[in-house]
């Protein structure tokens, strides 16, 4: 994380090379987050490219470089929501990167099907927490909801995911 903060600090000084390295280090994280919200690959690419541009334009507004990833993810979620408001449809399909289905006892197809059954608010919170590794306080900041709401959505999302996997209500 220190390297990320150092890159963010250098990038805030309009060091284009540092900004490029910073954004390249976050591409997979941005893709996974956008994929949890949007279904169309071109929409995902649009959201990511708009996020990169916004980050470059507003980097001096970042108060603490250590919070760069949270700040960037919040911008990305807002960009994804903008696309949805513009009439885009949302759903998650395809593979979820870096999730070991073997450890959970079900296949990637079953995992994806179960995730697709969840409302976006649960799916996004579960992805940010379990796949991206954000803390509940960071998810709260990204989604602009209270930390107790994040915990509630995580609990309900886990329940709904378990119901989807087991077929029980």
Secondary structure, 3 states (H helix, E strand, C coil): CHHHHHHHHHHHCCCHHHHHHHHHHHHHHHHHHHHHHCCCHHHHHHHHHHHHHHHHHHHHHCCCHHHHHHHHHHHHHHHHHHHHHCCCCCCCCCCCCCCCHHHHCCCHHHHHHHHHCCCHHHHHHHHHHHHCCCCHHHHHHHHCCCHHHHHHHHHHHHHHHHHHHHCCC
